[in-house]
Amino acid sequence: MGKNRIEWIDLVRAIAILTVLYIHATDGIYIISSDSILNYTLFSRIFNFASLFIGRIGVPFFLMITGYLLLDRHYDDKRVQKFWANNCKDLIIITIIWAAIYAVCLQFITVNATQVNIGEAGNLFFSHMWYMPMIIGMYLSMPFVASALEKYDTSVIWNATIAFTLLAFLLPFITLVLDMHGIKNINIQYCLGFSGGIYGIYIILGYLVKKGQFKKISSKILGLVTVISFIICVLFQYYSFIIGYDFFLWYEFPFILTESIALFELCSRIGDVKAYPLVTFLSKYSFAVFLVHNIFRIPLLPLIVQLPFSEPTKAMILWILLIFFSYLTTVIIYRIPKFGKYILYMK
């Protein structure tokens, strides 16, 4: 493998794509089965809530990897132009290409499938594409952010990150809790300016991990933070369900932040990664799999949901199939001369 590869980064990237596939598998099964949610067993509900939390770790991991690898660099005028040409331009083209591919695939899948709601299918089909314009925007700003960070001490950046994190994560959480208990229309006004919002904070946190900001925290404490964050998130979702509140778990939920940064820091302390050839394979094709996998989710969902198993079992079956077909497809496409690397955005 390449001499410049960082083993634990490959591990985090592999975990990230597997969790993305996992949440799209479980979420798909539970969305299709939503009419029978009142008949779910307690285990099935808890499995769903736990899966939503586990699946939400993937995007923060990808963003923190971006901050870790790209922010601790020097960018002059030529390097900025080169960075944009090698990343932003290609990402924009890839986004347009794959949006077109998904639009065509959606028509083929739904044209003779009267039982499939084309609106719902479209939402599932394009559910992952929100990530593309977001990461393109982050990449456009990356050189300017990196240049600004060069001028300040890590402690100053850390203090600013804490302030922005409280605004982006804590205040919305307070508003959410108030709304859940009948205190409506409490909108705490704040503006994060050029920070990139919650996604920019995840990227900055990746940079701070590289700067050693969390090294003084023991691994036991980080492990405890991980466990507590998981338990609180599952219980919070279950409580929302019990009181009949329509809660949507997203990346601004503060315990996704605490879980993901604790796990990311823990992974950074790993020496030799076990089964590294497999990890490297999963990591190498991770973004390509992200682009490809939803092509298989829509055709497989109606088949899997009819199996005589519980929703958790169906979700695991779909997840395994998504991994198999997505990686098989990307490996095949990648081997097409002068086409595979470009269409999959593999450098």
Secondary structure, DSSP 8 states (H G I E B T S, - for coil): --TT--HHHHHHHHHHHHHHHHHHHHHHHHHHTGGGGGG--HHHHHHHHHHHHHHTTHHHHHHHHHHHHHSSS---HHHHHHHIIIIIHHHHHHHHHHHHHHHHHHHHHHTT-TTS-HHHHHHHHTTTTTHHHHHHHHHHHHHHHHHHHHTS-HHHHHHHHHHHHIIIIIHHHHHHHHHHTT----------TTS-HHHHHHHHHHHHHHTTTTTTS-HHHHHHHHHHHHHHHHHHHHHHHHTT------TTSHHHHHHHHHHHHHHHT--S-TTHHHHHHHHHTHHHHHHHTHHHHHHHHHHHTTSSS-HHHHHHHHHHHHHHHHHHHHHHHHTSTTTHHHHTT--
